[in-house]
Amino acid sequence: MSEKPSVLVGDAPLSHADVVAVARHGAPVTISPAALVRVAETRQVIDGLAADPHPHYGVSTGFGALATTFIAPDRRLQLQASLIRSHAAGTGAEVEREVVRGLQLLRLQTLTSGRTGVRPVVVETYAGLLNAGITPVVREYGSLGCSGDLAPLAHIALATMGEGDVRNAEGALVPASDALAAAGIEPLTLVEKEGLALINGTDGMLGMLVLALHDLEALLLTADMAAAMSVESQLGTDAVFAADLMALRPQAGQATSAANLRSFLGDSPIVHSHKGPEDGRVQDAYSLRCSPQVHGTARDTMGYASMIADRELASVIDNPVITVDGRIESNGNFHGAPVAAVLDFLAISVADVASISERRTDRALDPARSHGLPPFLADEVGVDSGLMIAQYAAAGIVSELKRLAVPASVDSIPSSAMQEDHVSMGWAAARKLRRAIDGLGRVLAIEILTGARALDLRAPLQAGPATGAVRDLVRTVAAGPGPDRFLSPDMEAVTALVQSGAVARIAKEHAND
C-alpha cells in the first residue's frame, strides 16, 4: 500500500480522484502539519467549555432528544463511549471495503478542518487505520441520512476504540483490538465532544456518490459505444448525429454523446455501404436515433451531481461545530438532502440509459426490425436460440432499475422521539444507486455482446475502427457466431470488460477525432 502515491489531507478539499484513490485503490494518506496545528488550537476551546459549569451541547450534555440533560465531568468519558457503542447499530450484510474506506477518509477530512474540536491523536488514529488497511465492519442498514450517516460512522469510531470487528489488510475478519495492536495503533479513549465529531456527517452517502460518478463516466462512454455498435450492425444512419443538428438544441451532454457517436461511426464501411439515395429508409427508431438525447441527459445529470459533490467535499459537517471565532454552535448541516437528491436523480438517469440500451438489443434480435440479421442472431434458426435469453436478462435488470429509480429522498421517517423528525434517507439512496450502476453495466454488456455478434454476421462488410476494436476485445473473452453454447460465462466476461473500464478505454483509443 505504501508504494502508491500518498493523498494529502487537510490543506484543501479532496478531489474526486483523491477519494477514488484512497477508497478503491488503497492509496495512503498524509496529514498536513498545518491541519494538526489547527486541530490542536480548536481543542483548547473545547477544553475551556468542558470546565464551564453551564451546559454546552455535545460537550457537557446528552445527545439528540437528551440534549438538555447535563452530564457531570466524572461521567463524560462513559458518555462518549456509550454514544459510539449505542450508535454502532448497523444490521445486515457488510458493505463494501471501498465504501468503508470512503467513510473513513471523508470523516478524516472533516476532522482535519479544525472545526470539530477533536484532539490531534484522533486525526492521527483515523489516518493510521487507513494506512494500515484496517477496514471496520459496517453493515447495510442503520443510517437515515440525518444526523448524517450516524450508524455507519459509529462503526468506524468503535474500531478506533479497539472494539468490534474489522477486516485487516488481507481481508481477514479479526477483532479490532487485535488489528490495532498488530499495526501499533493505540486504541482511543474519547473525551468531550469527540464522539459527536466522529459520527455527524454525510460521509457515507458522499463517498458512494463520488465512486458512482467515477464509474458512470466510463459507463456513459461505453453506452455511446454500445449504441454505435447497434446503429452500425442494424444498418442505421449516423446522419442524425450531425453537429449542426445538435447545435439546434444546445444541450451539452447531448452534444458530447453525439460527437462520440460520430467519432465511432464516421469511418465505418458498414455505415457507408448503405448511404445515399438508394437507401429508402427515412429515419431510424427512437432507440437508435435518440441515443444522444438520452445518454446526454444522463451526462448533464452527472454534471449537476458532480457540482453538489464538489460543494460537499469542501464542507465541514459536524454538530455542534466550532466556528472560526471560537463559538460552539448547533446547526443542521448534517442533513443529507443535497446529496440524497442527486443520488436519486442519478438512479433515474441510470434506469433510462439501461432502458434504451435494452431496446436496441431487442431490435437486433428481431428479424422484422434488424434489416437482414437472423432471428435472435442464431446459427441454425429453430435449433439454436442464439441470444434470445440474454435479452430476457437485460429486460429483467431494466425492470429492476425502474424500481430502484423510485426516490428514497422523499421517504422521510421520524426518529429520536421526534427530535429528528425529517431525515434524508441519503444512505439508502446511495445503496440503491450502487446496485443500479451494477445493473447498467450488465445491460450494456449484453448490448455489446449482441452488437459484436451482429457485426460479425454482416461479413464481408467490415466494422469501423472503433466498433471493430471493441468487437475484437469482446472476442478475447467470448467466441463469435456459432451453435448455442453456455451463454452465462460470456455475459459475465463481457460485463467484467465493461465494469473494469476496458471497453471505454478501447473506445477512446480508436475514436476518430
C-alpha positions as CSV (number, residue, x, y, z in Angstrom):
1,M,0.0,0.0,0.0
2,S,2.9,2.4,0.8
3,E,4.1,2.2,-2.8
4,K,1.1,4.1,-4.0
5,P,1.3,7.9,-4.1
6,S,0.0,9.5,-0.9
7,V,-3.0,11.7,-0.7
8,L,-2.6,14.9,1.4
9,V,-5.5,15.6,3.7
10,G,-6.1,18.9,5.5
11,D,-4.7,21.6,3.2
12,A,-7.5,21.7,0.6
13,P,-10.8,19.9,-0.2
14,L,-10.2,16.3,-1.5
15,S,-10.8,15.8,-5.2
16,H,-12.9,13.0,-6.7
17,A,-9.7,11.3,-7.8
18,D,-8.3,11.5,-4.3
19,V,-11.4,9.8,-2.9
20,V,-11.3,7.0,-5.6
21,A,-7.5,6.5,-5.0
22,V,-7.9,6.0,-1.2
23,A,-11.2,4.3,-1.1
24,R,-10.9,1.9,-4.1
25,H,-7.2,1.6,-4.7
26,G,-5.8,1.7,-1.2
27,A,-3.7,4.9,-1.5
28,P,-2.2,6.0,1.8
29,V,-2.9,9.4,3.4
30,T,-0.7,12.1,4.8
31,I,-2.0,14.7,7.3
32,S,-1.0,18.3,6.6
33,P,1.1,19.6,9.5
34,A,-0.9,22.9,9.4
35,A,-4.0,20.9,9.9
36,L,-2.7,19.3,13.1
37,V,-1.9,22.7,14.4
38,R,-5.4,23.9,13.6
39,V,-6.9,20.9,15.3
40,A,-4.8,21.4,18.5
41,E,-5.8,25.1,18.7
42,T,-9.5,24.3,18.4
43,R,-9.3,21.6,21.0
44,Q,-8.3,24.3,23.5
45,V,-11.7,25.9,23.0
46,I,-13.5,22.6,23.9
47,D,-11.3,22.1,27.0
48,G,-12.4,25.5,28.1
49,L,-16.1,24.8,27.6
50,A,-15.7,21.4,29.4
51,A,-14.7,23.3,32.5
52,D,-17.7,25.6,32.3
53,P,-20.5,24.8,34.8
54,H,-23.1,25.9,32.3
55,P,-24.1,23.1,29.8
56,H,-22.9,23.1,26.2
57,Y,-24.4,20.7,23.8
58,G,-22.1,17.8,22.8
59,V,-19.6,18.8,25.5
60,S,-21.4,18.5,28.8
61,T,-24.9,17.3,27.7
62,G,-26.6,14.2,26.3
63,F,-27.5,13.9,22.7
64,G,-30.5,14.2,20.4
65,A,-33.6,14.1,22.4
66,L,-31.4,14.1,25.6
67,A,-29.7,17.4,24.7
68,T,-31.0,19.1,27.8
69,T,-29.5,16.6,30.2
70,F,-26.4,17.9,31.9
71,I,-23.6,15.3,32.3
72,A,-21.2,15.7,35.3
73,P,-17.5,15.7,34.4
74,D,-16.8,12.3,36.0
75,R,-19.3,10.7,33.7
76,R,-18.3,12.2,30.4
77,L,-15.8,9.5,29.3
78,Q,-18.5,7.0,29.7
79,L,-20.9,9.3,27.8
80,Q,-18.6,9.3,24.8
81,A,-18.0,5.6,24.8
82,S,-21.7,4.9,25.3
83,L,-22.6,7.2,22.4
84,I,-20.4,5.2,20.0
85,R,-21.4,1.8,21.3
86,S,-25.1,2.6,21.1
87,H,-25.0,4.2,17.7
88,A,-22.9,1.3,16.2
89,A,-26.3,-0.3,15.5
90,G,-26.0,-1.4,11.9
91,T,-27.5,-4.6,10.7
92,G,-27.5,-6.7,7.6
93,A,-24.7,-7.6,5.2
94,E,-21.2,-6.0,5.4
95,V,-20.9,-3.1,3.0
96,E,-18.0,-3.0,0.5
97,R,-14.4,-2.2,1.5
98,E,-14.3,0.8,-0.8
99,V,-17.4,2.3,0.8
100,V,-16.0,1.9,4.3
101,R,-12.6,3.4,3.3
102,G,-14.5,6.3,1.8
103,L,-16.3,6.8,5.1
104,Q,-13.0,6.8,7.0
105,L,-11.4,9.2,4.5
106,L,-14.1,11.8,4.4
107,R,-14.6,11.9,8.1
108,L,-10.9,12.3,8.5
109,Q,-11.0,15.3,6.1
110,T,-13.7,17.0,8.3
111,L,-11.6,16.2,11.4
112,T,-8.6,18.0,9.9
113,S,-10.7,21.2,9.4
114,G,-10.1,22.3,13.0
115,R,-13.9,22.9,13.3
116,T,-14.9,19.8,15.2
117,G,-12.9,20.0,18.4
118,V,-11.2,16.6,18.4
119,R,-7.6,16.2,19.6
120,P,-4.8,15.6,17.1
121,V,-4.5,12.0,18.3
122,V,-7.9,11.3,16.9
123,V,-6.9,12.6,13.4
124,E,-3.7,10.5,13.5
125,T,-5.6,7.4,14.5
126,Y,-8.1,7.7,11.6
127,A,-5.1,8.2,9.2
128,G,-3.4,5.2,10.9
129,L,-6.3,2.9,10.3
130,L,-6.5,3.8,6.6
131,N,-2.7,3.4,6.1
132,A,-2.7,0.0,7.8
133,G,-5.6,-1.2,5.6
134,I,-7.8,-1.7,8.6
135,T,-11.5,-1.7,7.4
136,P,-14.1,-1.6,10.2
137,V,-17.2,-3.8,9.6
138,V,-20.1,-1.5,8.6
139,R,-23.5,-3.0,7.9
140,E,-26.0,-2.4,5.2
141,Y,-28.8,-0.9,7.3
142,G,-28.8,1.7,10.1
143,S,-28.5,5.2,8.5
144,L,-31.3,7.5,7.9
145,G,-29.0,10.2,6.4
146,C,-29.7,12.6,9.3
147,S,-27.9,13.4,11.6
148,G,-25.7,12.2,8.8
149,D,-24.6,8.6,8.5
150,L,-24.7,8.0,12.2
151,A,-24.6,4.2,12.5
152,P,-22.0,3.6,9.7
153,L,-19.7,6.3,11.2
154,A,-20.2,4.9,14.7
155,H,-18.9,1.5,13.5
156,I,-15.7,3.3,12.3
157,A,-15.3,5.1,15.6
158,L,-15.9,1.9,17.5
159,A,-13.0,0.3,15.8
160,T,-10.7,3.2,16.7
161,M,-11.6,2.4,20.4
162,G,-10.4,-1.2,19.8
163,E,-13.9,-2.6,19.9
164,G,-16.0,-4.5,17.3
165,D,-14.7,-6.4,14.3
166,V,-12.6,-5.2,11.3
167,R,-11.1,-6.6,8.1
168,N,-7.4,-6.4,8.1
169,A,-5.2,-5.6,5.1
170,E,-5.5,-9.2,3.9
171,G,-9.3,-9.1,4.3
172,A,-9.5,-11.4,7.3
173,L,-12.2,-10.8,9.9
174,V,-10.4,-10.0,13.2
175,P,-11.3,-8.2,16.5
176,A,-10.4,-4.5,16.2
177,S,-8.2,-4.7,19.3
178,D,-6.0,-7.3,17.6
179,A,-5.8,-5.4,14.3
180,L,-4.8,-2.2,16.1
181,A,-2.2,-4.0,18.2
182,A,-0.7,-5.6,15.0
183,A,-0.5,-2.2,13.4
184,G,1.0,-0.5,16.5
185,I,-2.1,1.8,16.9
186,E,-3.2,2.7,20.5
187,P,-7.0,2.5,20.9
188,L,-8.7,5.8,21.5
189,T,-10.3,6.9,24.8
190,L,-12.7,9.5,23.6
191,V,-13.1,12.7,25.6
192,E,-15.7,15.6,25.5
193,K,-17.2,16.4,22.1
194,E,-15.2,13.7,20.2
195,G,-18.0,11.1,20.0
196,L,-20.3,13.5,18.2
197,A,-17.5,14.7,15.9
198,L,-16.9,11.2,14.7
199,I,-20.5,10.4,13.7
200,N,-22.1,13.6,12.4
201,G,-21.5,13.7,8.7
202,T,-22.7,12.8,5.2
203,D,-19.5,10.9,4.6
204,G,-21.1,7.5,3.6
205,M,-23.5,8.9,1.0
206,L,-20.9,11.3,-0.3
207,G,-18.3,8.7,-0.7
208,M,-20.7,6.5,-2.6
209,L,-21.7,9.5,-4.8
210,V,-18.1,10.1,-5.8
211,L,-17.5,6.5,-6.6
212,A,-20.7,6.4,-8.6
213,L,-19.7,9.5,-10.6
214,H,-16.4,7.9,-11.4
215,D,-18.0,4.7,-12.6
216,L,-20.7,6.4,-14.6
217,E,-18.1,8.4,-16.5
218,A,-16.8,5.2,-18.1
219,L,-20.2,3.6,-18.4
220,L,-21.7,6.5,-20.4
221,L,-18.8,6.4,-22.9
222,T,-19.5,2.7,-23.0
223,A,-23.2,3.4,-23.6
224,D,-22.2,5.6,-26.6
225,M,-20.1,2.8,-28.0
226,A,-22.8,0.2,-27.5
227,A,-25.2,2.5,-29.3
228,A,-22.7,2.9,-32.2
229,M,-22.4,-0.9,-32.5
230,S,-26.2,-1.2,-32.6
231,V,-26.6,1.6,-35.2
232,E,-23.9,0.1,-37.3
233,S,-24.9,-3.5,-37.2
234,Q,-28.6,-2.7,-37.7
235,L,-27.7,-0.6,-40.8
236,G,-28.8,2.6,-39.2
237,T,-27.7,6.1,-40.2
238,D,-25.2,8.4,-38.4
239,A,-26.6,11.4,-40.3
240,V,-28.9,12.3,-37.3
241,F,-25.9,12.8,-35.1
242,A,-24.5,15.7,-37.2
243,A,-23.1,18.6,-35.3
244,D,-25.3,21.2,-36.9
245,L,-28.4,19.2,-35.9
246,M,-27.1,19.0,-32.3
247,A,-26.5,22.8,-32.3
248,L,-30.2,23.4,-32.8
249,R,-30.7,22.1,-29.3
250,P,-27.7,23.2,-27.3
251,Q,-27.8,20.6,-24.5
252,A,-24.2,20.0,-23.5
253,G,-24.5,16.3,-22.7
254,Q,-26.4,15.5,-25.9
255,A,-23.6,17.2,-27.9
256,T,-20.9,15.1,-26.2
257,S,-22.8,11.9,-26.9
258,A,-23.5,12.8,-30.5
259,A,-19.8,13.7,-31.0
260,N,-18.8,10.3,-29.6
261,L,-21.2,8.5,-32.0
262,R,-19.8,10.5,-35.0
263,S,-16.3,9.6,-34.0
264,F,-17.2,5.9,-33.6
265,L,-19.1,5.6,-36.9
266,G,-17.6,8.1,-39.2
267,D,-15.1,5.6,-40.8
268,S,-17.4,2.6,-40.8
269,P,-17.6,0.6,-44.0
270,I,-20.9,-0.8,-42.9
271,V,-22.4,2.7,-42.5
272,H,-21.0,3.9,-45.8
273,S,-22.3,0.8,-47.6
274,H,-25.9,1.9,-47.4
275,K,-25.6,5.7,-47.5
276,G,-27.0,7.6,-50.4
277,P,-30.3,8.0,-52.3
278,E,-30.6,4.2,-52.8
279,D,-31.3,3.9,-49.0
280,G,-35.1,4.3,-48.9
281,R,-35.4,4.5,-45.1
282,V,-36.4,8.0,-43.8
283,Q,-35.3,7.6,-40.2
284,D,-34.4,5.1,-37.6
285,A,-36.4,4.1,-34.5
286,Y,-36.0,6.3,-31.4
287,S,-33.8,3.8,-29.6
288,L,-31.2,4.3,-32.3
289,R,-31.9,7.9,-33.3
290,C,-32.4,9.4,-29.9
291,S,-29.4,7.8,-28.1
292,P,-27.5,11.1,-27.7
293,Q,-30.6,12.7,-26.2
294,V,-31.0,10.0,-23.6
295,H,-27.3,9.4,-22.9
296,G,-26.7,13.2,-22.9
297,T,-29.4,13.8,-20.3
298,A,-27.5,11.3,-18.0
299,R,-24.3,13.3,-18.7
300,D,-26.0,16.5,-17.7
301,T,-27.4,14.9,-14.6
302,M,-23.8,13.8,-13.7
303,G,-22.6,17.4,-14.2
304,Y,-25.1,18.6,-11.6
305,A,-24.4,15.8,-9.2
306,S,-20.7,16.4,-9.5
307,M,-21.2,20.1,-8.6
308,I,-23.1,19.0,-5.5
309,A,-20.3,16.5,-4.6
310,D,-17.7,19.2,-5.0
311,R,-19.5,21.5,-2.6
312,E,-19.9,18.7,-0.1
313,L,-16.2,17.8,-0.4
314,A,-15.5,21.4,0.5
315,S,-17.9,21.3,3.5
316,V,-17.2,20.9,7.3
317,I,-20.1,18.9,8.7
318,D,-20.5,18.4,12.4
319,N,-22.9,19.3,15.1
320,P,-22.2,21.3,17.1
321,V,-19.4,23.0,15.2
322,I,-16.7,25.3,16.5
323,T,-16.7,28.5,14.4
324,V,-13.5,30.3,13.4
325,D,-14.1,32.9,16.1
326,G,-14.4,30.2,18.8
327,R,-18.1,29.8,19.3
328,I,-19.7,26.4,19.6
329,E,-22.9,26.3,17.6
330,S,-25.6,23.8,16.8
331,N,-26.6,23.6,13.2
332,G,-28.4,21.5,10.6
333,N,-25.6,21.0,8.0
334,F,-25.5,17.2,8.7
335,H,-28.8,16.8,6.9
336,G,-28.1,14.8,3.7
337,A,-30.8,16.4,1.5
338,P,-28.4,17.8,-1.2
339,V,-26.6,14.6,-1.6
340,A,-29.7,12.3,-1.3
341,A,-31.5,14.2,-4.1
342,V,-28.7,13.9,-6.6
343,L,-28.2,10.2,-5.8
344,D,-31.9,9.7,-6.6
345,F,-31.5,11.8,-9.8
346,L,-28.6,9.7,-11.0
347,A,-30.7,6.5,-10.4
348,I,-33.3,7.9,-12.7
349,S,-30.8,8.5,-15.5
350,V,-29.2,5.1,-15.0
351,A,-32.5,3.4,-15.5
352,D,-33.2,5.5,-18.6
353,V,-29.8,4.7,-20.2
354,A,-30.3,1.0,-19.5
355,S,-33.8,1.1,-20.8
356,I,-32.8,2.5,-24.2
357,S,-29.9,0.0,-24.4
358,E,-32.2,-2.9,-23.9
359,R,-34.5,-1.7,-26.7
360,R,-31.5,-1.5,-29.1
361,T,-30.6,-5.1,-28.1
362,D,-34.1,-6.3,-28.7
363,R,-34.2,-4.7,-32.2
364,A,-31.0,-6.6,-33.2
365,L,-32.7,-9.9,-32.3
366,D,-35.9,-9.3,-34.2
367,P,-35.7,-10.1,-38.0
368,A,-38.6,-7.8,-38.6
369,R,-36.5,-4.8,-37.4
370,S,-32.8,-5.8,-37.8
371,H,-32.6,-5.4,-41.6
372,G,-31.4,-8.8,-42.6
373,L,-29.9,-10.3,-39.4
374,P,-31.0,-13.9,-38.5
375,P,-33.7,-14.3,-35.7
376,F,-32.0,-13.9,-32.3
377,L,-28.7,-14.0,-34.2
378,A,-29.0,-17.8,-34.0
379,D,-26.7,-20.1,-36.0
380,E,-29.3,-22.7,-37.0
381,V,-32.7,-21.0,-36.7
382,G,-35.1,-23.2,-34.8
383,V,-32.4,-25.5,-33.4
384,D,-30.5,-22.6,-31.8
385,S,-31.9,-19.8,-29.7
386,G,-29.0,-17.5,-30.1
387,L,-29.1,-14.5,-27.8
388,M,-32.8,-14.7,-27.1
389,I,-32.5,-15.2,-23.4
390,A,-29.7,-12.7,-23.0
391,Q,-32.3,-10.1,-23.9
392,Y,-34.6,-11.5,-21.2
393,A,-31.8,-10.9,-18.7
394,A,-31.4,-7.3,-19.8
395,A,-35.2,-6.8,-19.6
396,G,-35.3,-8.2,-16.1
397,I,-32.5,-5.9,-15.0
398,V,-34.1,-2.9,-16.6
399,S,-37.3,-3.7,-14.8
400,E,-35.5,-3.7,-11.5
401,L,-33.7,-0.4,-12.4
402,K,-37.1,1.2,-12.8
403,R,-37.9,0.2,-9.2
404,L,-34.5,1.4,-8.0
405,A,-35.3,4.8,-9.7
406,V,-38.1,5.4,-7.2
407,P,-36.6,8.2,-4.9
408,A,-35.5,7.4,-1.4
409,S,-35.1,11.1,-0.5
410,V,-38.8,11.8,-0.3
411,D,-39.3,8.9,2.1
412,S,-38.6,10.6,5.4
413,I,-39.4,8.8,8.7
414,P,-39.2,10.4,12.1
415,S,-36.8,9.2,14.8
416,S,-35.3,10.1,18.2
417,A,-38.6,10.9,20.0
418,M,-39.5,13.3,17.1
419,Q,-36.3,15.4,17.6
420,E,-35.1,14.1,14.3
421,D,-38.4,14.4,12.6
422,H,-37.3,14.8,9.0
423,V,-34.5,12.7,7.5
424,S,-32.8,12.5,4.1
425,M,-32.5,8.7,3.5
426,G,-29.3,9.6,1.6
427,W,-27.5,6.4,2.6
428,A,-30.4,4.3,1.2
429,A,-30.3,6.4,-2.0
430,A,-26.6,5.7,-2.3
431,R,-27.0,2.0,-1.7
432,K,-29.7,1.6,-4.4
433,L,-27.6,3.7,-6.8
434,R,-24.7,1.3,-6.4
435,R,-27.0,-1.6,-7.3
436,A,-28.4,0.3,-10.3
437,I,-24.9,1.1,-11.6
438,D,-24.1,-2.6,-11.5
439,G,-27.2,-3.3,-13.4
440,L,-26.4,-0.7,-16.0
441,G,-23.0,-2.3,-16.7
442,R,-24.7,-5.7,-17.2
443,V,-27.3,-4.3,-19.6
444,L,-24.6,-2.5,-21.7
445,A,-22.5,-5.7,-21.7
446,I,-25.5,-7.6,-23.2
447,E,-25.9,-4.9,-25.9
448,I,-22.2,-5.0,-26.7
449,L,-22.2,-8.8,-26.8
450,T,-25.1,-8.6,-29.2
451,G,-23.6,-5.9,-31.3
452,A,-20.3,-7.8,-31.6
453,R,-22.1,-10.9,-32.9
454,A,-24.3,-8.8,-35.3
455,L,-21.2,-7.1,-36.7
456,D,-19.6,-10.5,-37.4
457,L,-22.8,-11.5,-39.2
458,R,-22.5,-8.5,-41.5
459,A,-19.4,-10.0,-43.1
460,P,-17.9,-9.5,-45.6
461,L,-18.7,-5.9,-44.7
462,Q,-16.3,-4.6,-42.1
463,A,-16.9,-2.7,-38.9
464,G,-15.4,0.7,-38.3
465,P,-12.0,1.0,-36.5
466,A,-13.6,1.9,-33.1
467,T,-16.5,-0.5,-33.1
468,G,-14.3,-3.2,-34.6
469,A,-11.7,-2.8,-31.9
470,V,-14.4,-3.3,-29.2
471,R,-15.7,-6.3,-31.1
472,D,-12.2,-7.7,-31.1
473,L,-11.9,-7.1,-27.4
474,V,-15.1,-9.0,-26.8
475,R,-13.7,-11.9,-28.9
476,T,-10.8,-12.2,-26.3
477,V,-13.4,-13.5,-23.8
478,A,-16.4,-14.6,-25.8
479,A,-16.4,-16.6,-29.1
480,G,-18.2,-15.3,-32.2
481,P,-21.3,-16.7,-34.0
482,G,-21.9,-20.4,-34.0
483,P,-24.1,-23.1,-32.4
484,D,-25.6,-22.4,-29.0
485,R,-23.2,-22.7,-26.0
486,F,-23.3,-22.0,-22.3
487,L,-24.1,-18.2,-22.5
488,S,-23.8,-17.0,-18.9
489,P,-19.9,-17.1,-18.9
490,D,-19.8,-15.0,-22.0
491,M,-22.2,-12.4,-20.4
492,E,-20.2,-12.3,-17.2
493,A,-16.9,-11.9,-19.1
494,V,-18.1,-9.1,-21.2
495,T,-19.7,-7.5,-18.1
496,A,-16.2,-7.6,-16.5
497,L,-14.8,-5.8,-19.5
498,V,-17.5,-3.1,-19.2
499,Q,-17.2,-2.6,-15.5
500,S,-13.4,-2.5,-15.4
501,G,-13.5,0.4,-17.9
502,A,-11.7,-1.7,-20.6
503,V,-14.4,-1.1,-23.2
504,A,-14.3,2.7,-22.6
505,R,-10.5,2.7,-22.9
506,I,-10.6,0.9,-26.2
507,A,-13.3,3.2,-27.4
508,K,-11.2,6.3,-26.6
509,E,-8.1,4.8,-28.2
510,H,-9.8,4.1,-31.5
511,A,-12.2,7.1,-31.8
512,N,-11.8,9.2,-34.9
513,D,-11.2,12.6,-33.5
